[in-house]
Amino acid sequence: MRGSSLSHVDVLQALQPFIVTVWNGAHPREMPDKVRAVFEEAQRQSREPGGNIKLIVLDKDGAVQGSFYPFPGADPGSLGFDKERMGRYMLQQIEAITADMDLPSEVSEREQLALPTTDQAGVRILLQLEHPTMVHYQTPVVEAVAFSAAELEALRYPDAARQVPAAALTRWFSQLYPPARMDGAGRVGEVAGTLTLEPVGELGGERCALLRGRLELTLLDRSSTEYGGQVELLLVYTAEGEQLIDLTGIFEGSFPNTGARRGPVRDITMRAVFESSLASRPSPGRGTSPR
């Protein structure tokens, strides 16, 4: 989860009886009709000041039971960006609104928590930012993206070094942004840069290639913040080079720490690990020998 309060263990426990949905946008006029109707009813019931994140609780029939902001007042820093304080505050708000609701005392057993994956071969991105005080930057983020046909075509095995536009992998690299951004849409709007894909020999009878270069990213916030870093991925293909079957690699970059609460650091270090999501290697039953 990209945030602080929502990743607090007690908040997650309190939300288990609910189906949690999210709408993200820059202005209420962009809301779908059903979302806008819920939002307007919540606004009618309570006009308390707050930021640009609002949580609304509905009952099983879809009626608004109450709403709240994840921090007291209009200042998102009112709880010092402390994960424990923010988590306790959100839990108190949830408990106050749901006190008279007929919630199940027990919820069905859930599968053991696991990293996100994809229904078909893809890439998993594990991202973390380093900041000495801002817990929403410290919160680890894991995303999974299935390969598209266009991405696999862009990454087809290279007989010789060639250039690959970073924009060809926009769906991957657009996951590289700070969690819990409360400024504009808070997501990546543009991926730029030119990467080099070159063969680097064989490993266990399988062909390997290296994809590396500098990424330039632009965030969809009020300042159109620009940031970037270096990416280096090892790609593994079948012996004939016909199919991408594995990948692993890293991204290292920095995000500018701006604004009134910039604190003790100027640039926030970003690190991400890329790895295969689901085994994309052919199974022994498809004509290959087990290794």
C-alpha positions in Angstrom: 0.0 0.0 0.0 1.3 3.5 -0.9 0.8 5.2 2.4 1.3 5.3 6.2 -2.0 5.0 8.0 -3.5 2.4 5.7 -0.5 0.1 6.3 -0.9 0.2 10.1 -1.7 -3.3 11.3 -4.6 -2.3 13.5 -6.2 -0.3 10.7 -5.9 -3.3 8.3 -7.6 -5.4 11.0 -10.4 -2.9 11.4 -11.0 -2.8 7.6 -11.3 -6.6 7.2 -15.2 -6.6 7.3 -15.2 -4.1 4.4 -14.7 -4.0 0.7 -12.2 -1.2 0.2 -12.3 0.7 -3.1 -10.3 3.8 -4.1 -10.9 6.7 -6.6 -8.0 8.9 -7.5 -8.2 12.1 -9.4 -7.4 15.8 -9.4 -10.9 17.2 -9.1 -14.4 16.0 -8.1 -15.7 16.9 -11.5 -13.7 14.0 -12.9 -15.5 11.5 -10.7 -17.7 8.8 -12.2 -21.4 9.5 -11.4 -21.7 6.8 -8.7 -18.5 8.0 -7.0 -19.7 11.6 -7.1 -23.0 10.7 -5.6 -21.3 9.1 -2.6 -18.8 12.0 -2.3 -21.6 14.6 -2.4 -23.6 12.8 0.2 -20.6 12.6 2.5 -20.0 16.3 2.0 -23.6 17.1 2.8 -23.3 15.2 6.0 -20.0 16.8 7.1 -18.2 19.9 5.9 -15.3 19.7 8.3 -12.0 21.1 6.8 -9.4 18.7 5.6 -7.0 17.8 2.8 -7.5 16.1 -0.5 -7.9 12.6 0.9 -11.3 11.6 2.3 -12.4 8.2 3.6 -16.1 7.4 3.4 -17.8 4.5 5.2 -20.8 2.8 3.6 -23.1 0.2 5.0 -24.0 -3.1 3.2 -26.8 -1.2 1.3 -24.5 1.5 0.1 -25.7 4.2 2.4 -23.1 6.7 3.7 -22.5 6.2 7.4 -19.9 8.9 7.8 -16.6 10.2 6.5 -13.3 11.6 7.8 -9.9 12.9 6.8 -6.9 10.8 7.7 -5.5 13.6 9.9 -7.2 16.3 12.2 -7.7 19.7 10.6 -6.5 20.9 7.2 -2.8 20.2 7.9 -1.5 16.8 6.7 1.5 17.3 9.0 -0.7 17.7 12.2 0.4 14.2 13.4 4.0 14.7 12.5 3.9 12.1 9.8 4.3 9.6 12.5 3.0 6.2 11.4 1.8 5.1 14.9 0.0 8.4 15.6 -1.6 8.4 12.1 -2.6 4.8 12.4 -4.2 5.3 15.8 -6.1 8.4 14.6 -7.5 6.6 11.6 -8.5 3.6 13.8 -10.3 5.9 16.2 -12.3 7.5 13.3 -13.2 4.1 11.8 -14.3 2.8 15.2 -16.4 5.9 15.9 -18.3 5.7 12.6 -18.8 1.9 12.7 -19.8 1.7 16.4 -23.5 1.2 15.6 -23.0 -0.8 12.5 -23.9 -4.5 12.3 -20.5 -5.8 11.4 -19.5 -9.5 11.4 -17.6 -10.4 14.5 -15.5 -12.8 12.5 -14.2 -12.6 9.0 -13.4 -15.5 6.7 -9.9 -16.8 6.8 -7.6 -15.1 4.3 -4.8 -16.7 2.4 -1.4 -16.0 3.9 0.0 -12.6 2.9 2.1 -12.9 -0.2 3.8 -10.6 -2.7 1.6 -9.5 -5.6 1.9 -11.5 -8.8 0.4 -11.6 -12.2 -1.8 -14.1 -14.0 0.7 -14.4 -16.7 4.5 -13.8 -17.0 5.5 -10.3 -15.9 7.7 -8.2 -13.7 7.5 -7.4 -10.0 8.9 -4.1 -8.8 9.9 -3.6 -5.1 10.5 0.1 -4.3 11.7 1.9 -1.2 12.8 5.4 -0.6 15.2 6.5 2.1 14.2 9.4 4.4 15.2 9.8 8.1 11.8 11.0 9.3 9.0 10.7 6.7 7.4 7.3 7.2 5.3 7.5 4.1 8.5 7.6 2.1 10.0 4.7 4.1 6.9 2.4 3.4 7.9 -0.4 1.0 5.9 -0.6 -2.1 5.5 -3.7 -4.3 3.8 -3.7 -7.7 3.4 -6.4 -10.3 2.9 -5.8 -14.1 2.1 -8.5 -16.7 4.2 -8.4 -19.9 2.4 -6.9 -22.9 3.1 -8.0 -26.4 4.6 -4.6 -27.2 7.0 -4.8 -24.3 8.2 -8.3 -25.3 8.7 -7.0 -28.8 10.8 -4.1 -27.5 12.9 -6.6 -25.5 13.4 -9.3 -28.1 16.8 -10.8 -27.9 19.4 -8.5 -29.5 21.9 -10.0 -31.9 23.9 -6.8 -31.4 23.6 -3.8 -29.2 20.6 -1.6 -30.0 18.7 1.3 -28.4 15.3 0.8 -26.6 13.3 3.9 -25.7 12.5 3.9 -22.0 8.9 4.9 -22.9 8.4 1.4 -24.4 8.4 0.2 -20.8 6.3 3.0 -19.3 4.0 0.6 -17.5 7.1 -0.7 -15.5 8.8 2.5 -14.8 5.7 4.4 -14.0 5.7 2.5 -10.7 8.8 4.4 -9.6 7.3 7.2 -7.6 7.0 8.2 -3.9 4.1 6.7 -2.0 1.4 8.9 -0.4 2.0 11.9 -2.6 -0.7 14.5 -1.7 0.0 16.9 -4.6 -2.0 16.6 -7.8 -2.5 13.2 -9.3 0.7 12.0 -7.6 1.6 9.5 -10.3 4.1 9.4 -13.2 3.0 11.3 -16.2 6.0 10.8 -18.5 8.9 8.3 -18.9 11.8 9.4 -21.1 15.4 8.3 -21.8 17.1 5.8 -24.1 18.3 2.5 -22.9 20.9 0.1 -24.4 20.1 -3.6 -24.9 23.1 -5.7 -25.7 23.9 -9.4 -25.6 26.3 -10.5 -22.8 26.8 -14.2 -23.4 25.2 -17.3 -22.1 24.3 -18.7 -18.6 23.6 -22.4 -18.3 22.8 -22.7 -22.0 20.4 -19.7 -22.0 21.1 -16.5 -23.7 21.5 -13.3 -21.7 21.3 -9.6 -22.4 21.8 -6.4 -20.4 19.4 -3.5 -20.5 20.8 -0.3 -19.0 20.7 3.4 -19.1 19.2 6.5 -17.4 15.5 7.0 -16.8 14.0 10.5 -16.8 10.6 10.6 -15.0 8.1 13.4 -14.6 5.5 13.3 -11.8 1.9 14.6 -12.3 2.0 17.0 -9.4 1.6 20.8 -9.3 5.3 21.4 -10.1 5.7 18.6 -12.7 8.6 17.4 -10.6 11.4 15.8 -12.7 13.6 13.1 -11.3 15.4 10.0 -12.5 18.2 7.4 -12.0 20.0 4.5 -13.5 18.4 1.2 -14.4 20.2 -2.1 -15.1 18.3 -5.3 -15.9 19.7 -8.7 -16.7 17.3 -10.5 -19.2 17.5 -14.2 -19.8 16.2 -15.9 -22.9 15.7 -19.4 -24.2 18.8 -21.0 -25.8 17.6 -19.9 -29.3 16.8 -16.4 -28.0 13.2 -16.7 -29.0 11.5 -16.1 -25.6 12.3 -13.9 -22.6 12.1 -16.3 -19.6 13.6 -14.4 -16.7 14.8 -11.0 -15.5 16.3 -9.3 -12.5 17.8 -5.9 -11.9 17.9 -2.7 -10.0 17.1 1.0 -10.3 18.9 3.6 -8.2 17.9 7.3 -8.4 16.8 10.2 -6.3 13.7 12.3 -5.8 13.9 16.1 -5.0 12.7 16.8 -1.5 11.0 20.2 -1.8 8.4 22.3 0.1 8.1 23.7 3.6 8.8 20.3 5.2 11.9 19.3 3.3 13.6 18.5 6.5 17.2 17.4 6.8 17.7 16.0 3.3 17.7 17.6 -0.1 17.3 14.6 -2.3 15.6 11.3 -1.3 17.3 8.2 -2.4 15.1 5.8 -4.4 16.0 2.1 -4.9 14.0 -0.5 -6.7 14.5 -4.2 -7.5 13.0 -5.8 -10.6 12.3 -9.5 -10.7 10.2 -11.9 -12.7 6.6 -12.3 -11.6 5.5 -15.9 -12.0 8.0 -18.3 -13.6 8.1 -17.6 -17.3 10.5 -20.4 -18.0 9.0 -23.2 -20.0 8.0 -26.2 -17.9 9.7 -29.6 -18.4 6.5 -30.8 -19.9 6.9 -28.5 -22.8 9.9 -30.2 -24.2 12.7 -28.8 -22.1 14.9 -30.7 -19.7 14.6 -30.0 -15.9 17.7 -28.1 -14.6 
